């Protein structure tokens, strides 16, 4: 199928060929018939992509600070590589989709194959959308009209926050696509609407709908006009739908408001607010979030957990349905807003001139003959069975920034890559000369030429995919963690016993030159040692999937497990018992501010301090090893100082062992040999991470 993407590095808009997505649980697979180009929003994205690196930095000063902080801790080159990798990831364009339901996922009861629906899907021939972001189209609403639903919901949510009453005067600043729809909805609500814009065409469209619209390009003072139109009282509310960096818009909004008026921001403007403007009138200012309640809430959007209607009357889906109802009963007429309709194949031309275009709304028309293949061939390379060929399941940021660059450096052969949507996998396949891109990971498992599977999905899928890979006779490399609970771990152990294939977990830190230098300096017969390991992990919000115990396992099981493995490596011993103590008086299972005490078979002691409340400007990782009146200090895998050892201090660029790990793993796949990490050690570290959570719950030491 074809999909429109934006290259953030070059600014190029591309019509890309990608595999068709598979329908997911809780989602709807839609074959697109129309979609709407939102000139304002998409224009900003295109112009940002076309900007040079200096201008990009100026537009995102908060991101610049993050880059500078990362340079301090990780070094210049790793930071530059991370930035370029981020810019190299394509951005799907579009969010106003109309189509026909092709398939429904498990748990979806309110849609059937053949339904005409709208969604916030991208400009693509097929989209897979969670059910709470999909709504049915009434029979008397055309596909062209329905394409305005999502953009209309954005305006509607701003109106709901403004809370206008019948007869109030509301100003709409900016008569672009959202502004014109907002003004018409306000009019239907019984409001006196004043529209402001500098574009004569848009002003004339507003006037044709009975809106008191003003063309500011002739020098009209907007504040004076509004005050005169309201008998010097001022507007009851101002809804800003404009896109402009100037601070004048917010200042004028305050000046044209009555005392205790409301100012709602939908667009993107300068926000250097004058306190006096808002203080003297006790104005209310609020920023509207997209389509409405539920936006960016993973439980609502991805898991389909709806808000009860009596308590949250208008969610984003119910706002979609309200717009569709307005279109159905002709309260809202969007036909005059359609500037043109073009075929998908010609759409790149529209984006090339979007910065100068006077178009208000462009409708994209899709072909009835879209490709339905879930795999596409990228490279003509010859992949023969037994050559160590790799299939990768998961095409996220870690895969693109770390795994694939490491595999490329060691000349590993990657046959296929699977991604849920098809786009990210295809882009990476082209960049790293991978044979195929697919949205069906089963094709990788069933491919006899694939010798090993690398799993880099969300943590809750790790165990099942490891088991499936083993059943298919594949070696499997899984990014941490191996499993989220003892039941999953037991199933993996049993399946590995049957298949006898190797399991490798991405415990890369034991392969760092710094770790290896410390290990060599200590020696294998040093006796018990003490280790103090600190992970300045950084704050992650509670709504991020890693913090979800069912999806990510929490940061201790999901991330701190690699430190447990590192200590097993350094002590040359297994963990026998653990005790975890957390910050605060009522810690939850997904706590990420903890101290973990570990006791080892050979008598070694270790402490893992996993903290999320530290400064980003401080080193992210620090390990102190104490042995026989000697001390080794590892600082962020860039410097290691030895005290009392004969070893020399070590200074390198940031090296957490990824390259060495994949060099050795590729060698294992091609030539065979002993596993890089014994299964016993992998099981021990995994069980120890589970014991940490049990210790927190029972407030006691737990045997492993």
TORVOMI-697597 format. One record per residue (C-alpha): residue number from 0; x, z negated, y negated. Coordinates in steps of 0.25 Angstrom, whole numbers, always signed. Last residue first. Example, Ala and Ser with C-alpha at 12.3 -4.5 7.8 and 13.67 -1.06 7.14 Angstrom:
residues 2
{r 1, {+55, -29, +4}}
{r 0, {+49, -31, +18}}
***
This chain:
residues 704
{r 703, {+63, -179, +66}}
{r 702, {+61, -194, +64}}
{r 701, {+53, -198, +52}}
{r 700, {+57, -209, +42}}
{r 699, {+45, -215, +35}}
{r 698, {+35, -213, +24}}
{r 697, {+25, -207, +33}}
{r 696, {+21, -195, +25}}
{r 695, {+35, -193, +19}}
{r 694, {+42, -194, +32}}
{r 693, {+32, -184, +38}}
{r 692, {+36, -174, +27}}
{r 691, {+51, -176, +30}}
{r 690, {+48, -175, +45}}
{r 689, {+43, -161, +43}}
{r 688, {+56, -157, +36}}
{r 687, {+64, -164, +48}}
{r 686, {+56, -156, +58}}
{r 685, {+61, -143, +51}}
{r 684, {+75, -148, +50}}
{r 683, {+75, -151, +65}}
{r 682, {+69, -139, +70}}
{r 681, {+79, -130, +62}}
{r 680, {+90, -139, +67}}
{r 679, {+85, -137, +82}}
{r 678, {+83, -122, +80}}
{r 677, {+98, -121, +77}}
{r 676, {+102, -114, +63}}
{r 675, {+109, -101, +63}}
{r 674, {+105, -98, +77}}
{r 673, {+116, -94, +87}}
{r 672, {+120, -80, +89}}
{r 671, {+114, -66, +87}}
{r 670, {+121, -54, +82}}
{r 669, {+110, -48, +73}}
{r 668, {+100, -59, +71}}
{r 667, {+111, -70, +70}}
{r 666, {+119, -61, +60}}
{r 665, {+107, -60, +51}}
{r 664, {+105, -75, +52}}
{r 663, {+119, -77, +48}}
{r 662, {+119, -68, +36}}
{r 661, {+105, -74, +33}}
{r 660, {+110, -88, +32}}
{r 659, {+123, -84, +25}}
{r 658, {+115, -77, +14}}
{r 657, {+105, -89, +12}}
{r 656, {+115, -100, +12}}
{r 655, {+111, -107, -1}}
{r 654, {+122, -100, -9}}
{r 653, {+121, -102, -24}}
{r 652, {+135, -96, -30}}
{r 651, {+147, -103, -24}}
{r 650, {+155, -115, -26}}
{r 649, {+162, -123, -14}}
{r 648, {+171, -135, -16}}
{r 647, {+182, -135, -6}}
{r 646, {+182, -142, +7}}
{r 645, {+192, -154, +10}}
{r 644, {+180, -163, +9}}
{r 643, {+181, -176, +0}}
{r 642, {+171, -170, -10}}
{r 641, {+166, -156, -8}}
{r 640, {+158, -149, -19}}
{r 639, {+148, -138, -15}}
{r 638, {+143, -128, -26}}
{r 637, {+133, -117, -26}}
{r 636, {+123, -122, -15}}
{r 635, {+116, -131, -25}}
{r 634, {+127, -141, -26}}
{r 633, {+133, -145, -13}}
{r 632, {+140, -158, -13}}
{r 631, {+150, -162, -2}}
{r 630, {+155, -176, +0}}
{r 629, {+166, -183, +8}}
{r 628, {+167, -197, +12}}
{r 627, {+164, -194, +27}}
{r 626, {+152, -185, +23}}
{r 625, {+143, -184, +11}}
{r 624, {+135, -171, +9}}
{r 623, {+128, -169, -5}}
{r 622, {+118, -158, -6}}
{r 621, {+113, -152, -19}}
{r 620, {+102, -142, -21}}
{r 619, {+94, -137, -33}}
{r 618, {+105, -140, -43}}
{r 617, {+99, -146, -56}}
{r 616, {+93, -136, -67}}
{r 615, {+80, -136, -59}}
{r 614, {+78, -151, -62}}
{r 613, {+73, -160, -51}}
{r 612, {+59, -163, -47}}
{r 611, {+58, -155, -34}}
{r 610, {+67, -164, -26}}
{r 609, {+71, -163, -11}}
{r 608, {+82, -174, -9}}
{r 607, {+87, -172, +5}}
{r 606, {+94, -184, +10}}
{r 605, {+104, -184, +22}}
{r 604, {+109, -194, +32}}
{r 603, {+118, -190, +44}}
{r 602, {+118, -199, +56}}
{r 601, {+121, -188, +66}}
{r 600, {+106, -186, +70}}
{r 599, {+102, -185, +55}}
{r 598, {+94, -193, +46}}
{r 597, {+87, -187, +34}}
{r 596, {+82, -193, +21}}
{r 595, {+73, -184, +13}}
{r 594, {+71, -186, -2}}
{r 593, {+58, -180, -8}}
{r 592, {+53, -173, -20}}
{r 591, {+45, -161, -14}}
{r 590, {+33, -167, -9}}
{r 589, {+24, -158, +0}}
{r 588, {+19, -170, +8}}
{r 587, {+15, -178, -4}}
{r 586, {+22, -189, -11}}
{r 585, {+14, -201, -16}}
{r 584, {+23, -211, -23}}
{r 583, {+33, -200, -29}}
{r 582, {+46, -193, -23}}
{r 581, {+46, -192, -8}}
{r 580, {+54, -199, +3}}
{r 579, {+57, -192, +16}}
{r 578, {+63, -198, +28}}
{r 577, {+69, -190, +39}}
{r 576, {+74, -192, +54}}
{r 575, {+83, -185, +64}}
{r 574, {+88, -173, +56}}
{r 573, {+98, -165, +64}}
{r 572, {+113, -165, +63}}
{r 571, {+125, -156, +58}}
{r 570, {+124, -164, +45}}
{r 569, {+125, -152, +36}}
{r 568, {+116, -143, +45}}
{r 567, {+105, -153, +46}}
{r 566, {+106, -156, +31}}
{r 565, {+104, -141, +28}}
{r 564, {+92, -141, +38}}
{r 563, {+86, -153, +30}}
{r 562, {+89, -145, +17}}
{r 561, {+81, -133, +23}}
{r 560, {+69, -142, +26}}
{r 559, {+68, -146, +11}}
{r 558, {+61, -132, +9}}
{r 557, {+48, -131, +16}}
{r 556, {+47, -144, +23}}
{r 555, {+51, -152, +11}}
{r 554, {+45, -142, +1}}
{r 553, {+31, -142, +6}}
{r 552, {+26, -136, +19}}
{r 551, {+24, -123, +12}}
{r 550, {+10, -118, +16}}
{r 549, {+4, -131, +22}}
{r 548, {+12, -141, +14}}
{r 547, {+10, -133, +1}}
{r 546, {+22, -136, -8}}
{r 545, {+28, -123, -4}}
{r 544, {+15, -116, -8}}
{r 543, {+17, -119, -23}}
{r 542, {+5, -128, -28}}
{r 541, {+13, -140, -28}}
{r 540, {+23, -135, -39}}
{r 539, {+37, -133, -35}}
{r 538, {+48, -141, -42}}
{r 537, {+62, -140, -39}}
{r 536, {+70, -141, -26}}
{r 535, {+82, -150, -31}}
{r 534, {+86, -151, -17}}
{r 533, {+95, -163, -14}}
{r 532, {+103, -165, -2}}
{r 531, {+111, -179, +1}}
{r 530, {+119, -178, +14}}
{r 529, {+126, -189, +21}}
{r 528, {+134, -186, +33}}
{r 527, {+135, -192, +48}}
{r 526, {+147, -187, +56}}
{r 525, {+158, -177, +51}}
{r 524, {+158, -169, +64}}
{r 523, {+152, -156, +60}}
{r 522, {+161, -154, +47}}
{r 521, {+158, -159, +33}}
{r 520, {+166, -148, +26}}
{r 519, {+160, -137, +35}}
{r 518, {+146, -142, +32}}
{r 517, {+149, -143, +17}}
{r 516, {+154, -129, +17}}
{r 515, {+142, -123, +25}}
{r 514, {+133, -130, +15}}
{r 513, {+140, -123, +4}}
{r 512, {+141, -110, +11}}
{r 511, {+126, -110, +12}}
{r 510, {+121, -108, +27}}
{r 509, {+115, -122, +28}}
{r 508, {+107, -119, +16}}
{r 507, {+100, -107, +22}}
{r 506, {+90, -115, +31}}
{r 505, {+81, -102, +32}}
{r 504, {+76, -106, +46}}
{r 503, {+81, -98, +58}}
{r 502, {+73, -97, +71}}
{r 501, {+79, -89, +83}}
{r 500, {+72, -83, +94}}
{r 499, {+70, -91, +107}}
{r 498, {+56, -85, +108}}
{r 497, {+50, -96, +117}}
{r 496, {+58, -108, +111}}
{r 495, {+56, -102, +97}}
{r 494, {+41, -102, +99}}
{r 493, {+41, -117, +103}}
{r 492, {+50, -121, +91}}
{r 491, {+41, -113, +82}}
{r 490, {+28, -120, +87}}
{r 489, {+35, -134, +86}}
{r 488, {+39, -131, +71}}
{r 487, {+24, -127, +68}}
{r 486, {+19, -140, +74}}
{r 485, {+30, -148, +67}}
{r 484, {+26, -143, +53}}
{r 483, {+29, -133, +42}}
{r 482, {+38, -124, +50}}
{r 481, {+52, -117, +48}}
{r 480, {+53, -120, +34}}
{r 479, {+61, -113, +29}}
{r 478, {+63, -98, +29}}
{r 477, {+61, -93, +43}}
{r 476, {+71, -84, +51}}
{r 475, {+65, -79, +64}}
{r 474, {+71, -73, +76}}
{r 473, {+60, -64, +82}}
{r 472, {+54, -63, +96}}
{r 471, {+39, -60, +91}}
{r 470, {+35, -75, +95}}
{r 469, {+47, -80, +86}}
{r 468, {+42, -72, +74}}
{r 467, {+28, -77, +76}}
{r 466, {+33, -92, +77}}
{r 465, {+42, -90, +65}}
{r 464, {+30, -84, +57}}
{r 463, {+21, -96, +61}}
{r 462, {+31, -106, +57}}
{r 461, {+35, -100, +43}}
{r 460, {+20, -97, +39}}
{r 459, {+18, -110, +32}}
{r 458, {+31, -109, +24}}
{r 457, {+28, -97, +16}}
{r 456, {+35, -84, +21}}
{r 455, {+50, -82, +23}}
{r 454, {+50, -78, +38}}
{r 453, {+62, -70, +43}}
{r 452, {+60, -63, +56}}
{r 451, {+71, -59, +65}}
{r 450, {+73, -47, +75}}
{r 449, {+64, -37, +69}}
{r 448, {+65, -24, +77}}
{r 447, {+53, -28, +86}}
{r 446, {+44, -28, +74}}
{r 445, {+32, -37, +78}}
{r 444, {+36, -49, +69}}
{r 443, {+39, -39, +57}}
{r 442, {+25, -32, +59}}
{r 441, {+19, -46, +60}}
{r 440, {+24, -49, +46}}
{r 439, {+13, -39, +41}}
{r 438, {+15, -37, +26}}
{r 437, {+26, -27, +28}}
{r 436, {+39, -22, +22}}
{r 435, {+48, -14, +31}}
{r 434, {+63, -10, +32}}
{r 433, {+69, -20, +22}}
{r 432, {+79, -13, +12}}
{r 431, {+81, -26, +4}}
{r 430, {+74, -21, -9}}
{r 429, {+63, -12, -2}}
{r 428, {+60, -23, +8}}
{r 427, {+59, -33, -3}}
{r 426, {+49, -25, -11}}
{r 425, {+41, -23, +1}}
{r 424, {+41, -37, +5}}
{r 423, {+36, -41, -9}}
{r 422, {+25, -31, -9}}
{r 421, {+19, -33, +5}}
{r 420, {+9, -44, +2}}
{r 419, {+12, -53, +13}}
{r 418, {+27, -49, +14}}
{r 417, {+34, -45, +27}}
{r 416, {+48, -39, +27}}
{r 415, {+54, -30, +38}}
{r 414, {+67, -25, +44}}
{r 413, {+77, -33, +37}}
{r 412, {+91, -30, +42}}
{r 411, {+101, -40, +38}}
{r 410, {+113, -35, +30}}
{r 409, {+118, -49, +26}}
{r 408, {+116, -47, +11}}
{r 407, {+103, -41, +13}}
{r 406, {+98, -53, +21}}
{r 405, {+102, -62, +10}}
{r 404, {+95, -54, -1}}
{r 403, {+83, -54, +8}}
{r 402, {+82, -69, +10}}
{r 401, {+85, -74, -4}}
{r 400, {+78, -68, -15}}
{r 399, {+68, -59, -8}}
{r 398, {+64, -68, +4}}
{r 397, {+64, -80, -5}}
{r 396, {+55, -73, -15}}
{r 395, {+45, -69, -5}}
{r 394, {+45, -58, +6}}
{r 393, {+40, -65, +18}}
{r 392, {+42, -61, +33}}
{r 391, {+55, -55, +35}}
{r 390, {+59, -46, +47}}
{r 389, {+74, -45, +51}}
{r 388, {+81, -36, +59}}
{r 387, {+93, -42, +67}}
{r 386, {+97, -29, +73}}
{r 385, {+90, -31, +87}}
{r 384, {+79, -21, +84}}
{r 383, {+83, -9, +76}}
{r 382, {+80, -8, +61}}
{r 381, {+83, +6, +55}}
{r 380, {+82, +6, +40}}
{r 379, {+72, +15, +34}}
{r 378, {+67, +5, +24}}
{r 377, {+54, +1, +17}}
{r 376, {+43, +4, +28}}
{r 375, {+30, -2, +25}}
{r 374, {+21, -12, +32}}
{r 373, {+7, -17, +31}}
{r 372, {+2, -3, +29}}
{r 371, {-12, -1, +23}}
{r 370, {-8, +11, +14}}
{r 369, {-18, +13, +3}}
{r 368, {-28, +25, +5}}
{r 367, {-40, +21, -4}}
{r 366, {-31, +22, -16}}
{r 365, {-31, +12, -27}}
{r 364, {-36, +13, -42}}
{r 363, {-29, +5, -53}}
{r 362, {-37, +1, -65}}
{r 361, {-31, +1, -78}}
{r 360, {-36, -9, -89}}
{r 359, {-33, -10, -103}}
{r 358, {-24, +2, -105}}
{r 357, {-17, +3, -118}}
{r 356, {-4, +5, -111}}
{r 355, {+10, +3, -117}}
{r 354, {+15, -8, -108}}
{r 353, {+7, -2, -96}}
{r 352, {+15, +11, -97}}
{r 351, {+23, +10, -84}}
{r 350, {+12, +1, -78}}
{r 349, {+2, +13, -79}}
{r 348, {+11, +23, -73}}
{r 347, {+13, +13, -61}}
{r 346, {-2, +14, -58}}
{r 345, {-2, +29, -54}}
{r 344, {-2, +27, -38}}
{r 343, {-13, +16, -40}}
{r 342, {-22, +26, -46}}
{r 341, {-27, +24, -60}}
{r 340, {-39, +19, -68}}
{r 339, {-39, +19, -83}}
{r 338, {-42, +11, -95}}
{r 337, {-53, +2, -89}}
{r 336, {-57, -9, -99}}
{r 335, {-71, -2, -103}}
{r 334, {-75, -4, -88}}
{r 333, {-73, -19, -89}}
{r 332, {-88, -23, -92}}
{r 331, {-90, -38, -90}}
{r 330, {-105, -43, -90}}
{r 329, {-108, -31, -82}}
{r 328, {-115, -39, -71}}
{r 327, {-104, -35, -60}}
{r 326, {-92, -36, -70}}
{r 325, {-97, -50, -73}}
{r 324, {-98, -53, -59}}
{r 323, {-84, -48, -56}}
{r 322, {-79, -57, -67}}
{r 321, {-86, -69, -61}}
{r 320, {-80, -66, -47}}
{r 319, {-66, -65, -52}}
{r 318, {-68, -79, -60}}
{r 317, {-74, -84, -46}}
{r 316, {-61, -80, -40}}
{r 315, {-52, -86, -51}}
{r 314, {-60, -99, -50}}
{r 313, {-72, -102, -59}}
{r 312, {-81, -114, -55}}
{r 311, {-70, -124, -51}}
{r 310, {-77, -137, -48}}
{r 309, {-91, -132, -43}}
{r 308, {-84, -119, -37}}
{r 307, {-74, -126, -28}}
{r 306, {-60, -121, -30}}
{r 305, {-57, -111, -19}}
{r 304, {-46, -112, -8}}
{r 303, {-42, -98, -5}}
{r 302, {-28, -101, +0}}
{r 301, {-20, -92, -9}}
{r 300, {-28, -92, -22}}
{r 299, {-35, -106, -22}}
{r 298, {-24, -114, -15}}
{r 297, {-13, -106, -22}}
{r 296, {-19, -110, -35}}
{r 295, {-13, -99, -44}}
{r 294, {-26, -95, -50}}
{r 293, {-37, -104, -44}}
{r 292, {-44, -107, -57}}
{r 291, {-45, -94, -65}}
{r 290, {-41, -79, -66}}
{r 289, {-28, -81, -74}}
{r 288, {-25, -95, -79}}
{r 287, {-30, -96, -93}}
{r 286, {-21, -104, -103}}
{r 285, {-28, -114, -111}}
{r 284, {-28, -118, -126}}
{r 283, {-38, -128, -132}}
{r 282, {-38, -129, -147}}
{r 281, {-39, -142, -155}}
{r 280, {-40, -135, -168}}
{r 279, {-29, -141, -175}}
{r 278, {-20, -143, -163}}
{r 277, {-21, -128, -158}}
{r 276, {-15, -121, -170}}
{r 275, {-6, -133, -173}}
{r 274, {+0, -133, -160}}
{r 273, {+5, -119, -162}}
{r 272, {+6, -112, -148}}
{r 271, {+18, -104, -144}}
{r 270, {+10, -97, -133}}
{r 269, {+14, -83, -134}}
{r 268, {+4, -74, -126}}
{r 267, {+0, -71, -112}}
{r 266, {-15, -69, -109}}
{r 265, {-26, -79, -104}}
{r 264, {-25, -89, -115}}
{r 263, {-37, -98, -119}}
{r 262, {-39, -104, -133}}
{r 261, {-50, -113, -135}}
{r 260, {-56, -118, -148}}
{r 259, {-56, -133, -152}}
{r 258, {-56, -129, -167}}
{r 257, {-59, -114, -168}}
{r 256, {-49, -104, -163}}
{r 255, {-44, -93, -171}}
{r 254, {-31, -100, -175}}
{r 253, {-28, -105, -160}}
{r 252, {-30, -90, -155}}
{r 251, {-21, -85, -167}}
{r 250, {-10, -95, -162}}
{r 249, {-11, -91, -148}}
{r 248, {-10, -76, -152}}
{r 247, {+1, -78, -162}}
{r 246, {+11, -83, -151}}
{r 245, {+15, -69, -147}}
{r 244, {+18, -65, -133}}
{r 243, {+6, -56, -131}}
{r 242, {-4, -54, -120}}
{r 241, {-18, -57, -125}}
{r 240, {-29, -63, -117}}
{r 239, {-31, -75, -127}}
{r 238, {-45, -82, -126}}
{r 237, {-48, -89, -139}}
{r 236, {-60, -98, -140}}
{r 235, {-70, -104, -149}}
{r 234, {-65, -94, -160}}
{r 233, {-64, -99, -174}}
{r 232, {-73, -106, -184}}
{r 231, {-70, -97, -196}}
{r 230, {-84, -90, -195}}
{r 229, {-80, -85, -181}}
{r 228, {-77, -71, -184}}
{r 227, {-69, -75, -196}}
{r 226, {-61, -84, -188}}
{r 225, {-59, -74, -177}}
{r 224, {-54, -63, -187}}
{r 223, {-45, -73, -195}}
{r 222, {-38, -77, -182}}
{r 221, {-37, -62, -177}}
{r 220, {-31, -57, -190}}
{r 219, {-34, -42, -190}}
{r 218, {-21, -34, -192}}
{r 217, {-27, -21, -187}}
{r 216, {-20, -23, -173}}
{r 215, {-29, -35, -172}}
{r 214, {-41, -27, -166}}
{r 213, {-53, -36, -166}}
{r 212, {-64, -38, -155}}
{r 211, {-77, -44, -157}}
{r 210, {-82, -40, -143}}
{r 209, {-94, -32, -141}}
{r 208, {-89, -24, -129}}
{r 207, {-85, -12, -137}}
{r 206, {-77, -21, -146}}
{r 205, {-69, -26, -134}}
{r 204, {-65, -11, -130}}
{r 203, {-62, -9, -145}}
{r 202, {-52, -20, -146}}
{r 201, {-46, -16, -133}}
{r 200, {-43, -2, -139}}
{r 199, {-39, -7, -152}}
{r 198, {-28, -16, -146}}
{r 197, {-23, -27, -155}}
{r 196, {-33, -37, -149}}
{r 195, {-43, -48, -152}}
{r 194, {-57, -50, -146}}
{r 193, {-68, -59, -152}}
{r 192, {-79, -64, -142}}
{r 191, {-92, -71, -146}}
{r 190, {-95, -77, -133}}
{r 189, {-107, -76, -124}}
{r 188, {-100, -76, -110}}
{r 187, {-101, -61, -109}}
{r 186, {-93, -60, -122}}
{r 185, {-83, -69, -116}}
{r 184, {-82, -60, -104}}
{r 183, {-80, -48, -113}}
{r 182, {-69, -54, -120}}
{r 181, {-62, -59, -108}}
{r 180, {-63, -44, -102}}
{r 179, {-57, -39, -115}}
{r 178, {-46, -49, -115}}
{r 177, {-42, -48, -100}}
{r 176, {-40, -33, -102}}
{r 175, {-34, -33, -116}}
{r 174, {-41, -39, -128}}
{r 173, {-32, -49, -132}}
{r 172, {-37, -62, -139}}
{r 171, {-51, -65, -135}}
{r 170, {-58, -74, -145}}
{r 169, {-70, -82, -141}}
{r 168, {-81, -85, -150}}
{r 167, {-92, -95, -143}}
{r 166, {-106, -90, -142}}
{r 165, {-108, -94, -127}}
{r 164, {-97, -104, -123}}
{r 163, {-82, -101, -120}}
{r 162, {-75, -109, -109}}
{r 161, {-61, -104, -114}}
{r 160, {-56, -107, -100}}
{r 159, {-67, -99, -94}}
{r 158, {-64, -87, -103}}
{r 157, {-49, -87, -99}}
{r 156, {-54, -87, -84}}
{r 155, {-63, -75, -87}}
{r 154, {-51, -67, -93}}
{r 153, {-43, -69, -81}}
{r 152, {-55, -66, -72}}
{r 151, {-57, -53, -80}}
{r 150, {-43, -49, -75}}
{r 149, {-47, -52, -61}}
{r 148, {-60, -44, -62}}
{r 147, {-56, -32, -69}}
{r 146, {-54, -24, -56}}
{r 145, {-68, -26, -53}}
{r 144, {-72, -16, -64}}
{r 143, {-64, -5, -58}}
{r 142, {-69, -9, -44}}
{r 141, {-83, -7, -48}}
{r 140, {-93, -19, -50}}
{r 139, {-107, -16, -44}}
{r 138, {-104, -21, -30}}
{r 137, {-98, -35, -35}}
{r 136, {-83, -36, -32}}
{r 135, {-79, -48, -22}}
{r 134, {-68, -57, -27}}
{r 133, {-53, -60, -23}}
{r 132, {-43, -70, -28}}
{r 131, {-49, -82, -20}}
{r 130, {-48, -73, -7}}
{r 129, {-33, -72, -8}}
{r 128, {-28, -57, -10}}
{r 127, {-21, -47, -2}}
{r 126, {-20, -34, -9}}
{r 125, {-20, -19, -5}}
{r 124, {-18, -7, -14}}
{r 123, {-10, -15, -24}}
{r 122, {-11, -19, -38}}
{r 121, {-12, -34, -36}}
{r 120, {-23, -42, -31}}
{r 119, {-31, -51, -40}}
{r 118, {-44, -48, -32}}
{r 117, {-56, -40, -33}}
{r 116, {-65, -37, -21}}
{r 115, {-73, -26, -15}}
{r 114, {-77, -31, -1}}
{r 113, {-73, -21, +11}}
{r 112, {-68, -32, +20}}
{r 111, {-75, -45, +18}}
{r 110, {-73, -56, +8}}
{r 109, {-78, -70, +7}}
{r 108, {-73, -75, +20}}
{r 107, {-58, -76, +19}}
{r 106, {-52, -86, +28}}
{r 105, {-43, -76, +35}}
{r 104, {-40, -64, +27}}
{r 103, {-49, -53, +23}}
{r 102, {-46, -38, +24}}
{r 101, {-48, -25, +17}}
{r 100, {-56, -30, +5}}
{r 99, {-58, -19, -6}}
{r 98, {-51, -19, -19}}
{r 97, {-50, -23, -33}}
{r 96, {-38, -29, -39}}
{r 95, {-34, -36, -53}}
{r 94, {-21, -43, -51}}
{r 93, {-10, -32, -53}}
{r 92, {+5, -31, -52}}
{r 91, {+14, -36, -40}}
{r 90, {+27, -41, -45}}
{r 89, {+39, -36, -38}}
{r 88, {+51, -46, -35}}
{r 87, {+64, -41, -41}}
{r 86, {+62, -50, -53}}
{r 85, {+63, -62, -44}}
{r 84, {+75, -57, -36}}
{r 83, {+81, -54, -50}}
{r 82, {+79, -68, -54}}
{r 81, {+84, -74, -40}}
{r 80, {+97, -65, -41}}
{r 79, {+100, -70, -55}}
{r 78, {+98, -84, -51}}
{r 77, {+107, -83, -39}}
{r 76, {+117, -76, -48}}
{r 75, {+117, -86, -59}}
{r 74, {+119, -100, -51}}
{r 73, {+109, -108, -43}}
{r 72, {+107, -121, -52}}
{r 71, {+110, -116, -66}}
{r 70, {+105, -102, -63}}
{r 69, {+92, -107, -58}}
{r 68, {+90, -115, -71}}
{r 67, {+93, -102, -79}}
{r 66, {+83, -95, -71}}
{r 65, {+72, -105, -73}}
{r 64, {+74, -105, -88}}
{r 63, {+73, -90, -88}}
{r 62, {+60, -91, -80}}
{r 61, {+54, -100, -91}}
{r 60, {+59, -90, -102}}
{r 59, {+50, -79, -95}}
{r 58, {+48, -68, -105}}
{r 57, {+62, -69, -111}}
{r 56, {+68, -68, -97}}
{r 55, {+60, -55, -94}}
{r 54, {+65, -50, -108}}
{r 53, {+79, -53, -104}}
{r 52, {+77, -46, -90}}
{r 51, {+72, -33, -96}}
{r 50, {+57, -31, -97}}
{r 49, {+50, -21, -88}}
{r 48, {+45, -32, -78}}
{r 47, {+39, -40, -90}}
{r 46, {+32, -28, -95}}
{r 45, {+26, -25, -82}}
{r 44, {+21, -39, -80}}
{r 43, {+16, -40, -94}}
{r 42, {+8, -26, -93}}
{r 41, {+2, -32, -80}}
{r 40, {-5, -43, -87}}
{r 39, {-10, -35, -99}}
{r 38, {-13, -22, -92}}
{r 37, {-21, -28, -81}}
{r 36, {-20, -16, -71}}
{r 35, {-33, -17, -63}}
{r 34, {-35, -14, -48}}
{r 33, {-43, -5, -40}}
{r 32, {-46, -2, -25}}
{r 31, {-37, -12, -18}}
{r 30, {-38, -15, -4}}
{r 29, {-40, -30, -3}}
{r 28, {-35, -40, +8}}
{r 27, {-42, -53, +6}}
{r 26, {-35, -67, +7}}
{r 25, {-37, -80, +14}}
{r 24, {-28, -77, +25}}
{r 23, {-20, -65, +22}}
{r 22, {-23, -50, +22}}
{r 21, {-11, -41, +24}}
{r 20, {-4, -34, +13}}
{r 19, {-2, -19, +13}}
{r 18, {+13, -15, +13}}
{r 17, {+19, -11, +0}}
{r 16, {+21, +2, -8}}
{r 15, {+24, -1, -22}}
{r 14, {+19, +5, -35}}
{r 13, {+30, +0, -44}}
{r 12, {+30, -5, -59}}
{r 11, {+44, -6, -64}}
{r 10, {+48, -18, -73}}
{r 9, {+62, -18, -67}}
{r 8, {+63, -32, -63}}
{r 7, {+49, -36, -62}}
{r 6, {+45, -24, -53}}
{r 5, {+30, -23, -54}}
{r 4, {+22, -20, -42}}
{r 3, {+10, -11, -39}}
{r 2, {+6, -10, -25}}
{r 1, {+4, +1, -15}}
{r 0, {+0, +0, +0}}
***
